[in-house]
Amino acid sequence: MTSNNSAFLADFTSMSTHGATAGGGVDRQAATVADGQNRNWFRGLVEGHGFTVRYDAVGNQYSMLELAPGAPWIAVGSHLDSQPLGGRFDGAYGVLAGAHAAKRVQESLAGAGGEAKFNIVVVNWFNEEGCRFKPSMMGSSVYTGKLDAAQVLETTDPDGVTVREALEAIGTIGDFELPVAAYVEIHIEQGRSLEDRDLTIGLVESTWGANKYEFVVHGDQAHTGATVIADRQDALLGASALVVAAREIALEHSTEEHMVITSCGEFNVFPNSPVVVASRVNLLVDVRSTDPDVLAAADADLHARVARIEKMANVRIERGAEHVWGAKAYDRAGLELAAQAADSLGLRHGVVRTLAGHDSTNMKDMVPTIMLFIPSVEGISHNERELTKDADMLAGVDLLAEVLLRVVRGEFVSAAGNVQDAEADSSLVP
């Protein structure tokens, strides 16, 4: 792995062949054959350049580059799994960029780059996407203690395959553990604010809050022709009303300062026959906002409407598993360090918030964390047409390498894990 641009682009092209789809995207759902192939490809790539690779109990993949024997570790990474018919860039870019940036740091330190106070580990987090196994951000949730590893290993996909069985099938499960002092992640924006503002780099200041719920709407199976409307307990009607209610909540609770976004991303109807009134619908609904009070009001409205929908459709709505994270800021010192690094490279940058969840959403609750974005063309993501321009990918690797170099030299956290003091930087204000 050399540090030049052509090497990164060649590696990215090679990586994108694993699970490639006809529409130009990838399908590498967690612990599938395609995901396993890509993990093994990445392992071969980094081992060929001096990294040591290990796996933990839930399949998180650690690629370690030792710079200062005995020193603490700085983690950089993202995820290699994808959505079905997903894009080539989401997650995978950040993992590959982390490996290239780490190697550049090693080369810089071997020159006149100063002394390393930390080692670097590139992490490929397991099942960030949450499409085959729920919830999303599974591997980093276990790492940060938000989910129990034993429970995760027994989680099943729609075909009844457990996480343990799936990881064992692709040979990427172990018992490795590695504490880290700080975390850095770079990712495509998955929105269009950077493109709209003609910026190359987004410095992520905070997450949106998100409440994600699994609902089961229980009705009663009946004949679509012979059963009169008054006698029906139509689970599909109840579920459809819940989807409409979610959209209405987004429109009614959004303000000029704080937007509300709601979605229904999964919808399974049983028995799904053309002549049968549905007896059950499983669906996911999520509610997101930048402001905790606005989010709380929208969330309360959602659950109030559930009771009304039950009465209207003559159904019972069961609230199942939920996955919640709050709106929370990233470390200000990291934001300032990244801004200074971007300025040193002449990269146009601005402050953004992340609407989507990322593994850094978990990691920032455990260790000092820096989150960076590069542009997504037209904001398209979770789609085969997802695209980030080569120039933006390369600028992101340049910045990540510069940020990592500064972090490894001790400019972000001390060896004891304490955030270094940073002077206020008014240029961060957009």
N, C-alpha and C positions, 0 to 999 in steps of 0.2 A: 504494500500500500504506500504509494508516494503521496506527497502533499499537493501535487498539482491538480488543477481543475479537471483535466481530462480523465485522470484516474478516478475521481469521485463520480463523474458522469458515467463512466464505463461501469463502475460498480453498481450504480443506481439502475442502469439499464439491465445488467445481469440479474440483480435482485428482483426486478419487476417481471421476470419471466416465470417466477414461481407462483403458480396459481393464476396465471394470466388469463383474462377473459377476452371474448371476441370483440367486445366494445372498447378495449384499450385499458381496462381496469384490472383488478385482481380480486380473487375470492380465496382468502386465506383465513377462514374462521379458526378460532382458537383450537389448537391441538388436533387439527385435521391433517391429512397427509400433506397438503400443500404448505401448511404452517410448519410442519416438521421438516419438510424439504428446505424451506427458507431458513429455519433456525440452524440446520446443519450447514447450509451454505455460508451463513454468517459466521458460524463457529470456525469453519475452515479458513475463511478470509482473515479473521483476526488472529487466529493461532499462527498463521503464516507470517505474522508481523509482531510476534512476541507477546501476545496476550495469552492469559490463562483463563479457560472457560469452565464454569461450574453452574449447577442448577440447585435451586432450593426445593423445599417440600411441595410447593404448588407450581413449580415449573418456571419461576422467574430465572432468566438467563443472565449470568454475570460474566462479563469479559474484562479481566483485570490487567492493567498495565502498571507495573511497579516502577515508580520514579524515585522514591525515597524509602528504602527498606525499613520496615517497622513503623512508618508514619501512618496516620489515619487516612481514610479514603474519602474522596469526593466522587459522587455518583453523577453520571450524565446519561440520559437515555430517553426512551419512549416505548413504543410497542411495534411489533412486526405483524400482529394479526390484523385482519380487516373485516369489514362488513361483507355480506354476500353482495357480489357485483359492486364492490367498493372501488375507491381510487387507489392509485399507486403511491400516493404521497403521504396520506394520513398515517401518522405514527412511524412508518418505515423510514421516512426521510430523517426523522430525529435520531433514530438508532444509528443509521449509517453515518450521519453527520457527526454524531458523538464519537464514533470510532476514528473517523478521519481527523477530527479536531484533536482527539487525545494523542494521536500519532504526531500531529504537528507540534503539540506542546512538548512532547518528548524530544523532537528534533530541535526545537527552539532552545530548550534548556541545555541541550548538548552543545549549543553554540554560545551565545552571550545572553541567554534568556534569564539568567539568575538561578537561584536555588529552589528546588521543590520542597515544600513543607507537607505535601500530601501526595498520595497516589490517586490514580483515576480508575474507576470501574464504570464500564458502559453497561447499562441495564436494559434488557428487553423484558418489559413487564408482561406477565401472562394475562390474556383475556381482558385487555383494556376495553374492547368493543362491547362485550356483553351480549352478543347476538346468539352464539351457540349455548353458552352458559350464562345465567344471570346471577348476580348483577354485573354491571360494567365495572371497570377499574379493579378487577378482582385480585390480581396479583399484588398490586400496590396496597390494596386494602388489607390484605393479610400481613404484608410487610410492616404496615403502620399500626397493626393491632386492632383494626376496625372490623375485621372478619376473622373467624376462627379457622385455622388451616384444616382441622379435621372435618369441619362442616363443609368447607369448600370442596374437599376431595370427594365427598359423597354427593355433591350436587350433580344432577343429571341433565343431559340435553333432551330435546324432544323425543329422541329414540331410546332413552333410558340408559345411555352410556354415561358413566360417572367421569368426573374430572380425573380421578386417579387412573381409571382404565384408559382414558384418552391420552394422558401424558405418558403412561407406560408404553402404549402402542407406538408412540413416536420417539421414545427413549430420551425424553428431556425432563426427568424428574430426579431429584437427589435429596440431600440433607444438608446442603451448604447454608451457612449463615454469615452475613457480613454487615456490621454496623457502618453507617456512613455519617460524615460530619456536615455535609451539605449536599444539595441536589440542584442540577441545572438541566433544563429541558428546552429544546427548540422544536417548533411544530408549525405546520401550515396554519394560517389563521382560521380557515373554514368559514370565513365571512368576507365582506368586501370593503371594510373600513380602510385598510391600508391602501388598497388599490384606489379607492375613491379619494384618498388624501395624498396620493402619489408618494407614499412612503415605502421604504425597503424593509424596515425593521419595526416590529411592534414590541414595546416594552410592557409586559403584562403587569398591571398594578393590582388587580384583584379578580376573583372569580365572581360569577353570578351565583346566587343561591338557587338550589334546585330541590324539588320534592318529587320523587318518582314513585308511582304506586302501581302495583299489580291488582287489578280488580277481576272478580269473577261474577258475572251476571247469571243468576239461576232462574230459569223459567220452567216450562213443561212442554215436552214434545207433543205435537199434535198435527193433524192433517191441514194443509194450507187451504184446501177447498171445502172440506166438510165441517171444519170448526168455525163457528161464528165468532166475530170479533170480540164480543162481550165475554166469551169463555176462554180467550187466549191469554197465556202467560208467555209472551214473546221475548225471549232473552235478547234477540237481535234488536228489537225495538228499544229495549232499555239501554243496550250498549250504544246504539246509534245516538240516542238522546244524550248520553254521557259525552260522546265525542263532540256533539254540537255545543253542549254546555261548556266544555273546555274552551272552545273557540270564543264563545260569548264572554267568558271570564277574561280572556286575554284582551279583548276589545274594551271591556268595561272598566278594567282595573289599571290599564296602562295610562301613564301620565306623561307630560312633556319631559319630566326629569327621569322617570323610572318606567321602563317598558316591562310588560309582562308577556312571556311567551309560553304557550301551552301546546302540547302535541299528543297524539296517539300514534305510537310507532309500531304497535303489534296488535293484531286482531285475529283471533281464532274462533270460528263458529262451529258448533256441534249440533246435529250431525252433518250440517252443511249439505243438505239434500234439497233439490228444487221443489219437493212437495211436502216438506216437513217444517213446521214452525220450530225455530231453534230452541233447544232446551238449555243451552249453555253457551256463553261467550267469554273467553279470556282476553283481556286487553290490558295495555299499559297506558297510563296517562301521566304526563309530567308537567309541572308548573315551575317556571323559572322567573327570577327578577333580580335586579341589582340591589334593591332595597329590602331589608328584612321585614319591615312593617307592611310594605306593599305585597310582598310574597305571602305573609301571614294572612292578610285579608283575602287575597285571591284563593289561598288554600282553604280557608274557612268557607268561602263561598262554594268551592267545589264540593266539599263534604255536605254542605247544606242542601245542595241541589241533588245529591245522591238520594237523600230521603224522599224528595219530591218525585224523582224519576221512578223510584221503587213503587210509589203509589200510582203514578200515571200508567206505568206499563204492567202493573200487577206482577212484579218480579222481586227477587231478593238480590241485593248487591253485596257481595262479600269483599272486604278489603283484605288483601293478602300481604305479601312481602312489600317492603318499601326500602328505598335507597335515598338518603337525604344528605346534602351538604350545604353549608351556609355560605353566604357571601363573605369573603375574607380577603384581606390584603396580603400581597406578597411582601417580603422584606424590603423596606425602603433602601437599605444599603445596597442590596443587590440590584435594584432598579437604577440606582445612581452609578454603580460600577458598570452596568451594561451600557448606560448612556455614554459614559466616558469612553468605553471601548468602541462604541459605534462612532463617536466623534473622531477618535484617533484614526479610524479607517475611512472617514468621510462618508458614512452611510446615513441617509435620511431616516430619521426615526421619530416615533411619537408614542405616547402612552395609550394603551388600550385595556379593555377588560375582556375576559374570556367568557363567552356564552356557553361554550361546550365544556364538558368535564375532561380533565386530563389526569394522568398519573401524578402530575405536580399538584393537583388539587388535594390529593392525600398527603404527599410528601411535605408540603408547606406547613402542615399541622404538626410535623415531627421534627424537621430540621430546617435551617435557613435555606430558602429556595429562590432560584431565579428562573423565570419563564419568559421565553422569547418567541415571537411570531415572524414568519415571512408571508408574503401575500399569496392569496388564492385567486386565480383568475375568475372574475365574476362572482366570487364567493361560493363557487360550486364545490360541494364535498359530499362524502358518502354516495358517490355517483361515479360511474366509469369515466365521465367527462371531467372529473377533477383534474386541475392542472395548476402547476406552479412553474414559472419560467426558469430556464437553466440559470440565467444571470441572478435571479433571486435566490435560488438554491445555493449557488456558489457564494453569494454575499453572506448568506446565513452561516455557511461553514466557516468563512473567514471570521465572522463575528464570534461564533461559538468558540473557535480556537483562541481568540484574543481574550474572551471572558474566562475560559478555562485556565489559560496561562496566569491570569491575574488571581484567580481563585486558588490555584495550586501554589502560588507564591505567598499566599496568606493575606491577600488584600480584602477578602470577604469574611472569612471566619478564621479564628485562631486555631491552633492545634487542639485546644481544649473545647472547641465547638462554639465559642462565643462569637457573635457577630461583631465585626470591626466597626468602629465609629466611622461615619461618613458625613461629610459636609453637605448641607442642604444645596440642592441644585435647582434653581428656579426654571432652568431650561426644560425640565421634565414636564412642566405644565403645558398641556396641548393648547 
